[in-house]
Structure formats: C-alpha cells, structure tokens
Amino acid sequence: MHIKICGIASKRDADAALAEGADSLGFAFMRGPRRADPRFVREIIRSLPDTFLSVGVFRNQPLDDVRSILTESGVRAAQLNGSEPPEFAAALGVPVIKAFSTFTRRSLEEVSRYDSFAYLADPGGRGAVDADWAACAKKFGRVLVSAPPDVGALHDVIHRVRPWGVDAAGCTDSAPGVKDPARIRAVVAAVRAAAHDTQKIRVTIR
C-alpha cells in the first residue's frame, strides 16, 4: 500500500520519511507553517530515487503561480486541495492528485470529471470516513485516504475503504512543520499491518 508523508519542510524530515519506508513525499506550497521553498525542494528531489514520487501541494492558487512552482521545484505531481476545476488540473501538464472532503455516491459525478492520477479523501474536521468511500476506492482504483490524528484509528479506516494508499501529514508532526521520526515509523507500521490484515476482504460495488 502506497504511503505518502506530507508537509515535508526540511532535508532532515525528508530523510526520516525515506528511512522509515515512505513511497512519496508531499511539499506544501501554500501559506502555512509547512510551506516549503521550491529551491529547497529541488535539492531534496535530486537525492531521491528515480522511482520516488514527489508531490507539490496547492490550494486555490493562480494557475501561472502553480506552473512556476512546479517548474522551479521539480516535483513530479501536483495535489490540489482547493476548489480547482477539472480544466485547471488538466492545464498543469503533470499527474494530479485531487483532494475531496467527502466521497459519497453524490460526489461520484464530480470526481469523475477529473482526469486525475489519484484522488485524496480527506474529511478534515467534517467527521469520520463514510462507508461509501469503499465503493469509490474500488471504482477509481487509486484513492488515498488522509490518516486520522489518532494513528490507532488507521486500521479501521483501511479496513473500511481498502484504499490504494494513505496520506499522513499532521499525525507525523512533533510541531507544525516538524516531523517526528517515531511518529512516521508508527504510521508506516500501522499502514503495513492494516493492509496485510485486509488483503482478502472484498468490497462490493452496488
């Protein structure tokens, strides 16, 4: 199962995520304590294996600004966390991860408008994982779920949704913008264990 550690803001944190078994790194380019400098990100990416996925995270930023940051940083994919329309995503010219705050049957039509590399289901403060997310994950294949603040709840989330991957941000921080290697290790271990336990569970699409 794919594990993405998001909110990387230092070389130390990038190295820690790699050492603990992350498959991709997310770099936040919108305002906030986790904001990363594109030039710094480019230096990190140069040290990553060719197969490693680097993702720039954006939220409702001008198209030209996003394109410029993608070029300057060298990230291989863009994650759109705002209300960006499908046309915006298509104009970037890189694989896109589109984030949604909920995956229900009502949102399927909206999700299907995006030609995305993957989708991120992130409820934020809007509640728990909806049971319909399992059907969405099965239908679209590459669906990441946002790791809950309580790593102990990851097993239940993965059991319900059986996603392609998990996106872990705040639950791996010791402070905003600072990663804790022990917390990263705990997330990776929880994801691996839950993925192993749910390998034979079948999800039915109605």
Z-matrix of the N, CA and C atoms (Angstrom, degrees):
N
C 1 1.464
C 2 1.529 1 109.37
N 3 1.320 2 116.19 1 134.40
C 4 1.457 3 122.21 2 -176.61
C 5 1.534 4 110.59 3 -69.73
N 6 1.336 5 116.19 4 134.73
C 7 1.463 6 121.29 5 178.49
C 8 1.523 7 109.05 6 -121.86
N 9 1.322 8 115.60 7 120.11
C 10 1.466 9 122.23 8 178.69
C 11 1.530 10 108.65 9 -111.65
N 12 1.324 11 116.12 10 123.68
C 13 1.459 12 121.13 11 175.43
C 14 1.524 13 107.04 12 -100.50
N 15 1.301 14 115.94 13 118.00
C 16 1.465 15 120.81 14 -172.63
C 17 1.532 16 111.27 15 -109.70
N 18 1.342 17 114.97 16 153.91
C 19 1.455 18 120.55 17 179.82
C 20 1.520 19 112.64 18 88.20
N 21 1.331 20 116.99 19 27.81
C 22 1.463 21 121.54 20 178.49
C 23 1.534 22 108.89 21 -71.66
N 24 1.343 23 115.83 22 125.78
C 25 1.467 24 119.15 23 -177.01
C 26 1.520 25 112.67 24 -130.32
N 27 1.342 26 117.44 25 9.18
C 28 1.462 27 120.04 26 178.50
C 29 1.522 28 109.38 27 -154.24
N 30 1.329 29 115.70 28 158.52
C 31 1.458 30 121.23 29 177.17
C 32 1.526 31 110.00 30 -63.86
N 33 1.313 32 116.50 31 -37.15
C 34 1.462 33 120.85 32 178.11
C 35 1.517 34 111.33 33 -58.20
N 36 1.331 35 116.16 34 -45.26
C 37 1.457 36 120.11 35 -178.52
C 38 1.525 37 111.50 36 -69.53
N 39 1.323 38 116.73 37 -36.80
C 40 1.462 39 120.30 38 177.09
C 41 1.524 40 110.15 39 -63.20
N 42 1.331 41 116.98 40 -44.40
C 43 1.462 42 120.94 41 179.36
C 44 1.522 43 111.14 42 -63.51
N 45 1.336 44 116.69 43 -38.50
C 46 1.466 45 120.78 44 179.81
C 47 1.524 46 110.80 45 -64.97
N 48 1.329 47 116.43 46 -42.83
C 49 1.467 48 120.38 47 179.57
C 50 1.527 49 110.85 48 -64.07
N 51 1.317 50 116.34 49 -42.29
C 52 1.459 51 120.38 50 178.47
C 53 1.524 52 111.02 51 -63.40
N 54 1.330 53 116.07 52 -43.95
C 55 1.461 54 120.87 53 -177.72
C 56 1.525 55 112.13 54 -63.64
N 57 1.331 56 116.69 55 -31.05
C 58 1.460 57 120.42 56 -177.47
C 59 1.525 58 113.18 57 -87.81
N 60 1.334 59 117.19 58 -4.54
C 61 1.460 60 119.20 59 173.31
C 62 1.512 61 116.42 60 106.73
N 63 1.342 62 118.30 61 18.11
C 64 1.469 63 120.20 62 177.07
C 65 1.531 64 110.13 63 -66.03
N 66 1.331 65 115.73 64 150.58
C 67 1.466 66 121.94 65 179.21
C 68 1.522 67 112.23 66 -99.35
N 69 1.328 68 116.92 67 -22.56
C 70 1.458 69 120.72 68 178.45
C 71 1.522 70 109.37 69 -152.86
N 72 1.327 71 114.93 70 159.03
C 73 1.462 72 122.21 71 178.89
C 74 1.520 73 109.18 72 -121.76
N 75 1.331 74 115.85 73 140.17
C 76 1.450 75 121.23 74 176.18
C 77 1.518 76 110.57 75 -110.77
N 78 1.332 77 116.09 76 133.87
C 79 1.461 78 122.27 77 -179.50
C 80 1.527 79 108.53 78 -118.16
N 81 1.322 80 116.26 79 121.17
C 82 1.465 81 120.75 80 -176.52
C 83 1.525 82 110.08 81 -82.48
N 84 1.317 83 115.93 82 125.21
C 85 1.459 84 121.13 83 178.92
C 86 1.529 85 112.18 84 -112.54
N 87 1.337 86 117.26 85 10.59
C 88 1.450 87 118.87 86 173.39
C 89 1.538 88 108.53 87 -100.25
N 90 1.298 89 116.48 88 172.38
C 91 1.458 90 120.37 89 -177.19
C 92 1.526 91 111.02 90 -63.72
N 93 1.333 92 115.31 91 142.86
C 94 1.453 93 120.12 92 178.43
C 95 1.517 94 110.73 93 147.17
N 96 1.334 95 116.92 94 172.12
C 97 1.473 96 120.77 95 -176.94
C 98 1.523 97 114.01 96 -66.51
N 99 1.334 98 116.98 97 -18.93
C 100 1.466 99 120.18 98 -179.32
C 101 1.533 100 112.61 99 -96.21
N 102 1.328 101 116.92 100 6.64
C 103 1.462 102 120.10 101 -177.19
C 104 1.527 103 111.00 102 -59.74
N 105 1.309 104 116.61 103 132.39
C 106 1.459 105 122.19 104 -178.24
C 107 1.524 106 110.52 105 -109.13
N 108 1.323 107 116.24 106 148.61
C 109 1.458 108 122.09 107 176.53
C 110 1.533 109 108.40 108 -82.45
N 111 1.330 110 118.30 109 127.44
C 112 1.476 111 120.46 110 -178.03
C 113 1.516 112 113.75 111 -55.76
N 114 1.341 113 117.43 112 -36.13
C 115 1.464 114 120.13 113 -179.91
C 116 1.526 115 111.21 114 -68.19
N 117 1.314 116 115.72 115 -38.40
C 118 1.467 117 120.63 116 176.27
C 119 1.532 118 110.18 117 -64.48
N 120 1.325 119 116.29 118 -41.10
C 121 1.463 120 120.87 119 -179.72
C 122 1.526 121 110.49 120 -62.79
N 123 1.319 122 116.84 121 -40.72
C 124 1.464 123 119.83 122 179.47
C 125 1.528 124 110.84 123 -59.51
N 126 1.318 125 117.68 124 -39.40
C 127 1.464 126 120.78 125 179.07
C 128 1.527 127 111.02 126 -64.55
N 129 1.330 128 116.91 127 -39.37
C 130 1.460 129 120.45 128 178.51
C 131 1.526 130 110.34 129 -65.37
N 132 1.330 131 116.01 130 -45.13
C 133 1.464 132 120.60 131 -176.23
C 134 1.527 133 110.92 132 -61.35
N 135 1.303 134 116.93 133 -33.60
C 136 1.467 135 120.25 134 179.46
C 137 1.527 136 112.21 135 -61.27
N 138 1.331 137 116.62 136 -24.63
C 139 1.463 138 120.49 137 -178.08
C 140 1.529 139 112.56 138 -95.00
N 141 1.338 140 117.36 139 -2.06
C 142 1.458 141 120.54 140 -177.75
C 143 1.524 142 111.44 141 -85.39
N 144 1.329 143 117.23 142 152.19
C 145 1.472 144 119.85 143 173.53
C 146 1.526 145 110.26 144 -61.49
N 147 1.318 146 116.82 145 151.95
C 148 1.461 147 121.24 146 -177.71
C 149 1.527 148 112.26 147 -60.46
N 150 1.327 149 116.77 148 -29.15
C 151 1.461 150 120.52 149 -177.36
C 152 1.524 151 112.77 150 -82.79
N 153 1.318 152 117.43 151 -5.52
C 154 1.460 153 121.69 152 -175.39
C 155 1.524 154 110.48 153 -80.53
N 156 1.329 155 116.73 154 138.11
C 157 1.466 156 121.77 155 -178.48
C 158 1.525 157 110.63 156 -95.36
N 159 1.324 158 116.49 157 122.82
C 160 1.466 159 122.39 158 174.65
C 161 1.526 160 108.46 159 -107.16
N 162 1.322 161 116.38 160 133.76
C 163 1.461 162 121.51 161 -172.49
C 164 1.529 163 110.32 162 -127.68
N 165 1.324 164 116.34 163 128.54
C 166 1.455 165 121.51 164 172.52
C 167 1.513 166 109.61 165 -93.83
N 168 1.327 167 116.87 166 133.20
C 169 1.464 168 122.07 167 -175.85
C 170 1.523 169 109.73 168 -107.23
N 171 1.338 170 115.33 169 128.15
C 172 1.461 171 121.90 170 -176.29
C 173 1.527 172 110.06 171 -131.76
N 174 1.343 173 114.61 172 159.19
C 175 1.467 174 119.37 173 176.20
C 176 1.527 175 109.72 174 -146.06
N 177 1.327 176 116.08 175 107.09
C 178 1.470 177 122.65 176 173.44
C 179 1.534 178 112.82 177 52.34
N 180 1.326 179 116.26 178 45.82
C 181 1.459 180 121.54 179 177.75
C 182 1.528 181 109.96 180 -103.61
N 183 1.339 182 117.69 181 154.16
C 184 1.467 183 120.02 182 -179.56
C 185 1.525 184 111.64 183 -57.34
N 186 1.319 185 115.29 184 143.97
C 187 1.462 186 120.98 185 -177.40
C 188 1.519 187 111.74 186 -56.20
N 189 1.328 188 117.62 187 -45.20
C 190 1.465 189 120.29 188 -178.27
C 191 1.524 190 111.36 189 -63.22
N 192 1.340 191 116.81 190 -36.92
C 193 1.464 192 120.31 191 178.54
C 194 1.528 193 110.67 192 -65.09
N 195 1.321 194 116.09 193 -43.02
C 196 1.461 195 119.93 194 -179.97
C 197 1.521 196 110.48 195 -64.23
N 198 1.312 197 116.57 196 -44.91
C 199 1.465 198 120.13 197 178.33
C 200 1.530 199 111.32 198 -59.24
N 201 1.331 200 116.01 199 -42.61
C 202 1.458 201 120.46 200 -179.43
C 203 1.523 202 111.68 201 -63.22
N 204 1.326 203 116.41 202 -42.64
C 205 1.470 204 120.41 203 179.96
C 206 1.521 205 110.76 204 -67.83
N 207 1.328 206 117.27 205 -39.13
C 208 1.463 207 120.54 206 177.24
C 209 1.527 208 110.56 207 -58.33
N 210 1.327 209 116.21 208 -43.88
C 211 1.460 210 120.95 209 -179.63
C 212 1.522 211 111.45 210 -67.78
N 213 1.335 212 116.20 211 -45.61
C 214 1.463 213 120.57 212 -175.95
C 215 1.531 214 112.00 213 -68.35
N 216 1.321 215 116.56 214 -38.11
C 217 1.465 216 120.25 215 -175.56
C 218 1.526 217 112.88 216 -84.22
N 219 1.333 218 116.11 217 -30.94
C 220 1.452 219 119.77 218 -178.64
C 221 1.516 220 114.72 219 82.02
N 222 1.340 221 118.28 220 10.81
C 223 1.462 222 119.42 221 178.21
C 224 1.523 223 109.71 222 -64.38
N 225 1.320 224 115.97 223 151.62
C 226 1.463 225 120.99 224 -172.97
C 227 1.517 226 113.70 225 -93.36
N 228 1.338 227 117.81 226 -11.70
C 229 1.466 228 121.10 227 -177.85
C 230 1.515 229 109.21 228 -148.34
N 231 1.342 230 115.56 229 160.87
C 232 1.459 231 121.48 230 178.95
C 233 1.520 232 109.66 231 -122.79
N 234 1.316 233 116.11 232 133.78
C 235 1.464 234 121.47 233 174.01
C 236 1.527 235 108.02 234 -107.18
N 237 1.320 236 116.26 235 125.00
C 238 1.464 237 121.74 236 -177.49
C 239 1.519 238 109.04 237 -106.52
N 240 1.337 239 115.53 238 112.32
C 241 1.463 240 121.16 239 -174.86
C 242 1.519 241 113.77 240 -99.13
N 243 1.329 242 117.55 241 0.81
C 244 1.450 243 120.25 242 -176.14
C 245 1.514 244 113.01 243 -107.40
N 246 1.329 245 115.12 244 -145.58
C 247 1.467 246 121.24 245 -177.44
C 248 1.528 247 111.34 246 -102.76
N 249 1.314 248 116.38 247 29.16
C 250 1.463 249 120.87 248 -179.49
C 251 1.529 250 110.64 249 -59.96
N 252 1.349 251 117.45 250 131.93
C 253 1.471 252 120.24 251 -179.26
C 254 1.520 253 111.81 252 -77.21
N 255 1.316 254 117.50 253 167.20
C 256 1.468 255 120.67 254 179.17
C 257 1.521 256 113.39 255 -55.69
N 258 1.349 257 116.90 256 -35.65
C 259 1.457 258 120.42 257 -178.79
C 260 1.534 259 111.09 258 -63.93
N 261 1.309 260 116.16 259 -35.98
C 262 1.473 261 121.60 260 178.15
C 263 1.520 262 109.61 261 -63.50
N 264 1.330 263 116.11 262 -47.96
C 265 1.459 264 120.81 263 -179.54
C 266 1.524 265 111.19 264 -60.77
N 267 1.325 266 116.04 265 -42.14
C 268 1.465 267 120.53 266 -177.31
C 269 1.522 268 112.10 267 -67.35
N 270 1.336 269 116.63 268 -26.43
C 271 1.466 270 120.47 269 -175.72
C 272 1.523 271 113.43 270 -81.11
N 273 1.331 272 118.39 271 -7.08
C 274 1.457 273 120.61 272 -175.19
C 275 1.522 274 113.45 273 -77.86
N 276 1.326 275 116.91 274 -29.63
C 277 1.451 276 119.71 275 178.19
C 278 1.513 277 115.26 276 77.94
N 279 1.339 278 116.81 277 13.74
C 280 1.469 279 121.47 278 175.77
C 281 1.526 280 107.81 279 -133.64
N 282 1.337 281 118.14 280 161.57
C 283 1.468 282 119.38 281 174.89
C 284 1.525 283 110.79 282 -57.45
N 285 1.325 284 116.12 283 141.34
C 286 1.462 285 121.80 284 -175.63
C 287 1.526 286 111.01 285 -119.90
N 288 1.323 287 115.81 286 136.72
C 289 1.462 288 122.82 287 167.93
C 290 1.520 289 106.04 288 -106.73
N 291 1.330 290 117.56 289 115.66
C 292 1.462 291 120.92 290 -179.13
C 293 1.523 292 109.07 291 -99.95
N 294 1.325 293 115.12 292 125.76
C 295 1.461 294 120.58 293 -179.19
C 296 1.523 295 111.07 294 -91.82
N 297 1.328 296 115.37 295 141.10
C 298 1.457 297 122.94 296 175.14
C 299 1.521 298 108.80 297 -131.11
N 300 1.324 299 115.39 298 144.87
C 301 1.468 300 119.01 299 -178.44
C 302 1.520 301 111.87 300 -81.39
N 303 1.311 302 116.76 301 -14.72
C 304 1.458 303 120.00 302 176.74
C 305 1.520 304 109.79 303 -153.06
N 306 1.316 305 116.57 304 146.28
C 307 1.457 306 122.18 305 173.89
C 308 1.517 307 107.24 306 -121.45
N 309 1.305 308 116.36 307 96.39
C 310 1.455 309 121.64 308 174.58
C 311 1.517 310 107.14 309 -121.95
N 312 1.309 311 116.86 310 174.67
C 313 1.463 312 119.24 311 179.26
C 314 1.526 313 111.42 312 -63.19
N 315 1.315 314 116.88 313 -28.56
C 316 1.463 315 119.80 314 178.25
C 317 1.527 316 111.84 315 -67.40
N 318 1.326 317 116.28 316 -29.44
C 319 1.462 318 119.77 317 -177.88
C 320 1.525 319 112.94 318 -86.17
N 321 1.324 320 117.59 319 -6.65
C 322 1.466 321 120.34 320 -177.64
C 323 1.527 322 111.67 321 -58.68
N 324 1.320 323 116.56 322 -41.45
C 325 1.459 324 119.87 323 -178.48
C 326 1.521 325 110.62 324 -62.64
N 327 1.338 326 117.05 325 -41.93
C 328 1.458 327 120.69 326 179.41
C 329 1.530 328 110.58 327 -66.82
N 330 1.330 329 116.30 328 -44.75
C 331 1.457 330 120.62 329 -179.62
C 332 1.524 331 111.00 330 -58.94
N 333 1.315 332 116.33 331 -40.98
C 334 1.463 333 121.02 332 -174.81
C 335 1.528 334 112.89 333 -67.39
N 336 1.330 335 117.58 334 -14.20
C 337 1.466 336 120.70 335 178.99
C 338 1.526 337 112.25 336 -75.75
N 339 1.326 338 116.43 337 -17.03
C 340 1.457 339 120.60 338 -178.37
C 341 1.522 340 110.69 339 -95.28
N 342 1.323 341 115.58 340 129.68
C 343 1.456 342 120.87 341 174.15
C 344 1.525 343 107.03 342 -91.20
N 345 1.337 344 116.06 343 75.10
C 346 1.452 345 121.83 344 -171.14
C 347 1.520 346 112.43 345 -102.29
N 348 1.313 347 114.46 346 149.54
C 349 1.456 348 121.67 347 172.95
C 350 1.529 349 109.67 348 -65.56
N 351 1.335 350 115.76 349 -37.54
C 352 1.464 351 121.10 350 179.12
C 353 1.524 352 108.83 351 -158.43
N 354 1.322 353 115.55 352 167.52
C 355 1.466 354 122.59 353 178.02
C 356 1.526 355 108.34 354 -124.61
N 357 1.323 356 115.62 355 143.86
C 358 1.462 357 121.32 356 177.50
C 359 1.516 358 109.47 357 -113.55
N 360 1.319 359 115.88 358 121.00
C 361 1.466 360 121.57 359 175.40
C 362 1.514 361 107.80 360 -94.54
N 363 1.323 362 116.19 361 109.34
C 364 1.465 363 121.35 362 -176.36
C 365 1.521 364 109.66 363 -131.19
N 366 1.341 365 117.73 364 98.68
C 367 1.463 366 119.75 365 -177.35
C 368 1.514 367 113.59 366 -71.75
N 369 1.339 368 118.34 367 -16.50
C 370 1.459 369 120.11 368 -177.77
C 371 1.507 370 110.39 369 57.65
N 372 1.321 371 116.70 370 -127.82
C 373 1.459 372 120.14 371 178.59
C 374 1.511 373 112.62 372 -95.58
N 375 1.340 374 117.13 373 19.63
C 376 1.462 375 120.53 374 -173.37
C 377 1.531 376 113.03 375 -92.82
N 378 1.323 377 117.42 376 5.56
C 379 1.461 378 118.45 377 176.79
C 380 1.504 379 112.96 378 121.70
N 381 1.319 380 115.22 379 -169.26
C 382 1.454 381 121.81 380 -175.12
C 383 1.524 382 111.26 381 -84.26
N 384 1.311 383 115.19 382 174.94
C 385 1.459 384 121.22 383 178.52
C 386 1.524 385 110.01 384 -65.43
N 387 1.322 386 116.58 385 130.12
C 388 1.449 387 121.56 386 178.41
C 389 1.517 388 109.53 387 -78.57
N 390 1.318 389 117.20 388 143.23
C 391 1.464 390 121.12 389 -178.23
C 392 1.523 391 111.89 390 -60.52
N 393 1.335 392 117.21 391 -28.61
C 394 1.464 393 120.06 392 -178.90
C 395 1.522 394 112.74 393 -69.86
N 396 1.324 395 117.78 394 -14.31
C 397 1.457 396 119.73 395 178.72
C 398 1.528 397 110.56 396 -60.86
N 399 1.318 398 116.97 397 -31.17
C 400 1.464 399 119.91 398 179.10
C 401 1.526 400 110.51 399 -59.87
N 402 1.329 401 116.51 400 -44.44
C 403 1.464 402 120.75 401 178.38
C 404 1.519 403 110.86 402 -63.98
N 405 1.332 404 116.99 403 -39.57
C 406 1.454 405 120.66 404 178.97
C 407 1.521 406 110.49 405 -64.32
N 408 1.321 407 116.62 406 -43.65
C 409 1.455 408 120.75 407 -179.38
C 410 1.515 409 110.63 408 -60.58
N 411 1.330 410 115.72 409 -41.55
C 412 1.454 411 120.45 410 -179.43
C 413 1.532 412 111.05 411 -69.62
N 414 1.325 413 116.08 412 -37.05
C 415 1.466 414 120.67 413 -176.58
C 416 1.528 415 112.02 414 -70.82
N 417 1.337 416 116.39 415 -43.49
C 418 1.453 417 120.36 416 -174.08
C 419 1.522 418 113.65 417 -97.41
N 420 1.313 419 117.52 418 -9.71
C 421 1.455 420 120.21 419 175.90
C 422 1.512 421 113.33 420 78.66
N 423 1.340 422 117.13 421 -80.21
C 424 1.461 423 120.39 422 -176.65
C 425 1.524 424 110.93 423 -84.32
N 426 1.299 425 115.57 424 90.79
C 427 1.460 426 121.78 425 175.92
C 428 1.525 427 108.42 426 -125.39
N 429 1.321 428 115.49 427 126.17
C 430 1.453 429 120.70 428 172.60
C 431 1.520 430 108.72 429 -99.14
N 432 1.307 431 116.18 430 146.12
C 433 1.462 432 120.45 431 172.17
C 434 1.521 433 108.50 432 -112.71
N 435 1.318 434 115.71 433 143.28
C 436 1.453 435 120.52 434 177.85
C 437 1.521 436 109.57 435 -74.24
N 438 1.323 437 116.14 436 130.71
C 439 1.456 438 120.12 437 179.42
C 440 1.520 439 109.97 438 -67.50
N 441 1.332 440 118.96 439 133.79
C 442 1.459 441 121.70 440 178.67
C 443 1.523 442 110.95 441 -70.12
N 444 1.338 443 117.37 442 160.30
C 445 1.472 444 119.73 443 178.70
C 446 1.522 445 112.71 444 -56.63
N 447 1.328 446 116.04 445 -35.77
C 448 1.460 447 121.38 446 178.12
C 449 1.522 448 108.76 447 -90.49
N 450 1.331 449 116.23 448 108.02
C 451 1.461 450 120.27 449 -178.07
C 452 1.526 451 110.99 450 -60.02
N 453 1.324 452 117.06 451 -26.91
C 454 1.451 453 120.76 452 179.15
C 455 1.517 454 113.40 453 -63.32
N 456 1.337 455 116.16 454 -19.92
C 457 1.466 456 120.40 455 179.79
C 458 1.524 457 112.54 456 -86.86
N 459 1.327 458 117.24 457 -4.87
C 460 1.468 459 120.57 458 -177.11
C 461 1.524 460 112.25 459 -62.04
N 462 1.309 461 116.44 460 -39.20
C 463 1.464 462 119.68 461 -177.78
C 464 1.519 463 110.60 462 -58.05
N 465 1.336 464 117.12 463 -44.86
C 466 1.460 465 120.89 464 -179.14
C 467 1.520 466 111.07 465 -65.21
N 468 1.339 467 117.18 466 -40.72
C 469 1.467 468 120.90 467 179.40
C 470 1.531 469 110.41 468 -61.79
N 471 1.314 470 116.80 469 -47.71
C 472 1.460 471 120.75 470 -179.05
C 473 1.519 472 110.69 471 -67.01
N 474 1.320 473 116.68 472 -38.09
C 475 1.469 474 120.95 473 178.19
C 476 1.527 475 111.03 474 -60.42
N 477 1.342 476 116.96 475 -40.65
C 478 1.465 477 121.06 476 -177.73
C 479 1.525 478 112.58 477 -75.45
N 480 1.317 479 116.50 478 -41.45
C 481 1.466 480 120.75 479 -169.59
C 482 1.523 481 113.08 480 -97.93
N 483 1.304 482 118.40 481 -32.29
C 484 1.465 483 122.77 482 -173.01
C 485 1.533 484 110.86 483 48.39
N 486 1.318 485 116.48 484 60.00
C 487 1.465 486 120.10 485 -176.10
C 488 1.518 487 112.62 486 -76.87
N 489 1.326 488 114.62 487 171.00
C 490 1.465 489 120.69 488 172.35
C 491 1.520 490 109.94 489 -70.97
N 492 1.345 491 116.44 490 -33.82
C 493 1.454 492 119.38 491 -177.59
C 494 1.514 493 113.02 492 -160.88
N 495 1.327 494 114.40 493 177.02
C 496 1.471 495 122.55 494 -179.77
C 497 1.522 496 108.47 495 -125.83
N 498 1.326 497 115.19 496 136.09
C 499 1.462 498 122.41 497 177.14
C 500 1.529 499 107.84 498 -107.46
N 501 1.331 500 116.86 499 116.26
C 502 1.471 501 121.19 500 -177.46
C 503 1.517 502 110.12 501 -114.89
N 504 1.326 503 116.30 502 123.91
C 505 1.466 504 120.78 503 -179.31
C 506 1.527 505 109.89 504 -124.72
N 507 1.330 506 116.28 505 -89.34
C 508 1.458 507 120.57 506 -174.44
C 509 1.516 508 114.62 507 -59.14
N 510 1.323 509 117.17 508 -32.18
C 511 1.467 510 120.07 509 -177.59
C 512 1.526 511 112.27 510 -70.03
N 513 1.341 512 117.65 511 -8.78
C 514 1.460 513 120.83 512 177.91
C 515 1.532 514 111.86 513 -105.09
N 516 1.334 515 117.62 514 4.72
C 517 1.465 516 122.29 515 -177.37
C 518 1.525 517 111.86 516 -92.27
N 519 1.338 518 115.95 517 142.69
C 520 1.458 519 121.03 518 167.38
C 521 1.522 520 109.52 519 -92.91
N 522 1.322 521 115.76 520 -22.12
C 523 1.469 522 124.95 521 173.80
C 524 1.521 523 105.63 522 -158.71
N 525 1.343 524 118.60 523 159.07
C 526 1.463 525 119.44 524 -179.61
C 527 1.526 526 112.27 525 -53.50
N 528 1.330 527 116.36 526 119.60
C 529 1.446 528 120.88 527 179.51
C 530 1.513 529 114.97 528 85.59
N 531 1.345 530 117.43 529 4.47
C 532 1.471 531 121.31 530 -179.92
C 533 1.524 532 108.46 531 -127.55
N 534 1.321 533 117.41 532 120.19
C 535 1.456 534 121.55 533 -178.02
C 536 1.532 535 111.51 534 -86.49
N 537 1.320 536 114.43 535 149.38
C 538 1.460 537 122.97 536 176.34
C 539 1.527 538 107.53 537 -110.63
N 540 1.332 539 118.40 538 112.61
C 541 1.471 540 120.13 539 -178.75
C 542 1.529 541 113.02 540 -54.17
N 543 1.311 542 117.62 541 -36.07
C 544 1.467 543 120.59 542 179.91
C 545 1.525 544 110.83 543 -65.95
N 546 1.325 545 117.34 544 -37.40
C 547 1.466 546 120.56 545 178.63
C 548 1.525 547 110.78 546 -71.63
N 549 1.324 548 116.93 547 -37.78
C 550 1.460 549 119.74 548 175.08
C 551 1.522 550 109.45 549 -60.88
N 552 1.328 551 115.89 550 -44.50
C 553 1.463 552 120.96 551 179.79
C 554 1.522 553 111.02 552 -60.42
N 555 1.325 554 116.37 553 -40.78
C 556 1.466 555 120.56 554 -179.48
C 557 1.523 556 111.40 555 -65.75
N 558 1.340 557 117.03 556 -39.76
C 559 1.467 558 121.01 557 178.62
C 560 1.520 559 110.19 558 -65.08
N 561 1.325 560 116.96 559 -47.25
C 562 1.469 561 120.83 560 -178.96
C 563 1.530 562 109.92 561 -60.52
N 564 1.320 563 116.79 562 -44.03
C 565 1.463 564 120.27 563 -179.92
C 566 1.522 565 111.08 564 -64.13
N 567 1.333 566 117.08 565 -40.63
C 568 1.467 567 120.94 566 -179.51
C 569 1.523 568 111.21 567 -66.14
N 570 1.333 569 116.79 568 -40.90
C 571 1.462 570 120.58 569 179.52
C 572 1.522 571 110.22 570 -65.92
N 573 1.317 572 117.23 571 -46.12
C 574 1.459 573 120.10 572 -179.18
C 575 1.527 574 111.04 573 -61.52
N 576 1.323 575 116.73 574 -43.03
C 577 1.460 576 120.05 575 -178.98
C 578 1.520 577 111.14 576 -65.96
N 579 1.332 578 116.70 577 -43.61
C 580 1.462 579 120.24 578 -178.96
C 581 1.525 580 110.86 579 -66.90
N 582 1.324 581 117.17 580 -39.53
C 583 1.468 582 120.79 581 178.97
C 584 1.524 583 110.23 582 -62.70
N 585 1.304 584 116.37 583 -40.32
C 586 1.468 585 120.34 584 179.02
C 587 1.519 586 111.15 585 -64.57
N 588 1.343 587 116.09 586 -41.55
C 589 1.469 588 120.85 587 -177.14
C 590 1.520 589 112.83 588 -69.36
N 591 1.337 590 117.10 589 -25.44
C 592 1.467 591 120.57 590 -173.48
C 593 1.519 592 113.48 591 -106.29
N 594 1.314 593 118.26 592 8.85
C 595 1.466 594 121.17 593 -176.28
C 596 1.525 595 112.99 594 -57.65
N 597 1.312 596 117.81 595 -33.96
C 598 1.456 597 120.43 596 -173.54
C 599 1.524 598 113.18 597 -101.26
N 600 1.334 599 116.70 598 7.44
C 601 1.459 600 120.11 599 178.22
C 602 1.517 601 109.54 600 -81.29
N 603 1.288 602 118.06 601 131.53
C 604 1.466 603 122.31 602 -178.86
C 605 1.519 604 109.74 603 -99.20
N 606 1.332 605 115.45 604 140.30
C 607 1.469 606 122.19 605 176.81
C 608 1.516 607 108.37 606 -111.16
N 609 1.317 608 116.93 607 126.22
C 610 1.461 609 121.44 608 -178.30
C 611 1.522 610 109.84 609 -100.10
N 612 1.330 611 116.10 610 133.06
C 613 1.468 612 121.57 611 175.66
C 614 1.519 613 108.26 612 -99.30
N 615 1.314 614 115.56 613 123.11
C 616 1.459 615 119.75 614 179.19
C 617 1.519 616 109.84 615 -90.84
